[in-house]
């Protein structure tokens, strides 16, 4: 026992502050949130403190999934995530592939592509709210005005005010903001591939397409998977950019994170907690298989 204490004691003592902080401010709060979601706890603005509550188990979850409004939010989340992932992965890889050629203006282009990441989501939302203005005709502005000037009136639409696919317009703003991040990941992946592999493939008579398909793309698969996990995780928790463009109460672009904010602002704490647990479950479904796969690879 003294030997084990000498061996494991100092490392445990070193990381104990972090373990305590994570345990209290992450896992303990997750458990408390889950417990709240199993109650009917709420409070009214005119009362002080919380109203009496009782355990209702999974009633809040059932009511949420039965609600047409929450079903619409889930549909929006799927549309937003699919559009966001497809756009960022495509543009990020395309830009990385172009910069991988080591052009002399690479530094300038890399700065331009990465600049949107430096803009806060709220500031980006203000800009894109103007760009995605739904006014048409003489009152057109933003992209609709640009299409009007280019005599492409058929491209004008109501953007995020569209009740069915309005959330996809907001996904365009998210793609603009984070494609540079995916580009940086892919570019690092490209630069990490030894030149000897390329030269060997060319010596063996591989065409440029076969070089990418059989040599480079397989080397980039871990980078692509990491990018998918990171970007997918961000899309599931999307809130600030959506609210900055369309405001919280807008039905067309509601997602579960916005529902959670609305429930909280209306003092329905249990329903807000239930939405938080649902979002956490979505994130776990996305991340846990990746962590298991990485653990198996390390072994």
N, C-alpha and C positions, 0 to 999 in steps of 0.2 A: 504493500500500500504506500509506504513512504516513497518508493521508487517511482510509482505511477504518479504520485502527487508532484514529485520533482519534475517529471517529464511533461505532464499535461497541465500542471498548475499555472505556470507563467503564461502560456498561450491563452488559457481560458480567462485568466485575470486581465490580460491585455484586451481581449475582445468583449469582456463582460459589459462595459458601458454601452457598446453598440447593441449587444443582445438585449439588454434591459430596455433601451429606447425603442428598438424595433418591436419587442414583445408588447410594450405598453401602448405605443402610438400607432402600431399597425395591426397586429393580431388581436390585441384586446379590444380595439375599436371595431374591428370587423365582427368579432363575436357580439359586442354590444349592439351593433347595427342589426345583426341577424335577429337578436332577441327582440329588438324594437319592431322589426317587420312582422313578428308573430303576435303583435298586440293591436289594439285599436286606438293607440295613444294619439292624442291631438290636443290642440288648445285654440282658443278663440282670442282675437285681438283684445277684447274687452275684459278678459279674465287675467288673473295673475297666476303664474305657475301652470302646471299641466292638469287637465281634467282627469277624473278617475278613469282608469282603463282596465281592460281585462285581456286575457289571452284568447286569441281567435285562431291560433295556429296558422294554417296556410290560406285563410280566407282572403287576405289582401292579394296574394298571388293569383288566386282564382278570379277575383274581381278584375284584376289588371288584364289578364289574358282574355277575359270575356269582353272587355271594353273595346269598342270600335276605335276610339281615339288612340289607345295604346297599341292596338294592332297596326294602325296607320303609322305610329312611331317606329314600330319594329320593321315595317316595310321600308320606311325611309332610311332606317339604319342599314338595311341590306343594300339598298340602292346606293347609298352614300359610300359604304365600304367597298362594294364591287367597283364603282366608278373611280374612287380614290386609289385603290390598289392598282387597277389596270392602268390608269393614267400615270401615276408616279413611277411604276415599274417600267413602263414603256419609255417614257421621256427620260427617266434617270439612266436607263441602259443606253438609249440612243446617244445622249450627251456624253456619257462615259466612253462609248465606242468612238465617237468623233474625237474626243480629247486624247484618247489612247494613242492616236497617231503622232503625238508629241509635236503639235504645231507650235511655231514660235510665238503665237498669240495665245497659247494655252492659259497663261496666267490671267489674262484679261477675261477670257471666256469663263474660266473657272470662277472668278470673282463675280461676274454677272450672274451666273447660274446659282451661286450660293447666296447672293445678296438677299433674295426674298426670305431666307431663314432668319436674317437679322431683324426683320420687320415683325413687330408683335402682332398677334392674331387680331387684337382689337383694331389696331391701325390698318391692317390689311382688310379687315371687315368693313371699315368705313370707306376705303377706296373701292372695294368690290361692290358695296351697296350702291354706289353711284354708277359703276360700270354696268351692273345688272339691273338698272332701272327699267321698269316694265312699260313706261310711257312710250307711245308710238305716235307717228304723224308729226305734227308741228311741235308737240311737246316732248319729242324723243330726246334722250340724252344717253351718255355712255355708249355701250356697244350698239344699241338700237340706232343712235344718231350716226355712228360710224358706218353701219350698214346702209343707212339712208343716203349718206354722202357718196358711197360707192355704188349706189343704185342696186343694192342687194336687199331690197325691202322684204323679199320672201324669207330672209333669215331673221327678221325681227320677231320677237316673241315676248311673253311676259315673264320669262326667266324664273326666279324663285317663287313668283306668285302662282305658278302652275300647281294645281292641287295634286296632280299625279306624280310628276317627275321634277318638281321644283327643287328638291334636295340635290339633284344632280348638277344644277347650276352652281350651288354652293360648293359642291365637290370640285368644280373647276378652280375655285379660289384656293382650296386646300392643295390641289395638284400643283398650282403655280408656286405655292409656298414651300413645299417639301420635296419636289422633284430634284432639287439641287442636293439634298441630303442623300437620296438614293444614288444620285450620280457619284457622289463622293465615295460611297461604299463600293460601287462597281468599279470605279477608277482605281481604288486601292486594291481591289481584287485583280484587275488587269495588270497593275504594276507588280503584283506579287507573283505572277507567273514567270518562271525563269525563261530567258531568251533561248536557252538551249533546247527547250521543248519545241518552240516555233521553228528553229533552224533544223532540228531533226525531222520534223514533219515535212518541211519544204524539201529537204534532201530526199525524203522518201517519195516525193512527187505529189504531195497533197495539195489540192487546190485551196484557194483562200476560204471557200465555203467549208470544205472538209476540215481545214485547220481550225476553224471556229467550232464546227459541230463536234468533232471528235477529240479536240485537244483543249481549246479555251473554255467552251461552255461547261464541260464537266468540272473544270477547275473552279468555275464561278458558282456552282450550285450551292455551296455553303453560304456564300455571300447573298445569293438570291433568297435563300430560306431565311436568313437573318433579317434581310430587308422586309420580307413579307411579314414576319412576326412583329417587327418594330412598327411598321406602318399600319398593319392591321390592328395592333393594340391602340395606336393613336386614334384610328378612325372610330373604334368602339366607344371611346370616351369623348368624342367630339362635342364641344359645347361653346367655347368662347367665340370661335369664328362664325358659327351658325347664328348665335344670338346677336353678334355685332352686325350681321347682314340683314337678318329678317326679324329681329326682336323676339323675346321669349314667347309671347302669346300667339305667334303666327302658327296656325294649324298646318299649313302646307309643308313647313319644313321642321316640324317637331320630330325629335329623336328621344330615346329614353332618358338621356342625360338632361334634356330640357324639361321633360316630364318631372324628373326628380326635383329640379329647381322650382317648378310651378307648384308641386305638392308641398314643398317646404315653405314657399312663400304664402300658401293658403293654410298653413299650420296642420297639414295632414302628414305628421311625421312618420307614422307607420307605413303609409303608402310610399313615401319618399324613400324610406329605408328598404322597402321591398324592391323598388326599382334599382337601388344600389346593389342589392344582392344579385339581382338578375344580371346586371352589367358585369359584376365580378365573376359570375358563372360563365358568361360569354368569354371573358378574358382568360379564364382558366382553361376552357375548352381549346382556346387558341394556343396558349403558352405551354401547358403541361406536356402535351405530346412532344413538343420541341425539346423541353428540358429532359424528358425521358430518353429521347433519341441521342441527345448530346452526352448524357451519362453513360449510355451503352457504348458510344463511340470511344469515350475516354477509357472505359474498361478494356 
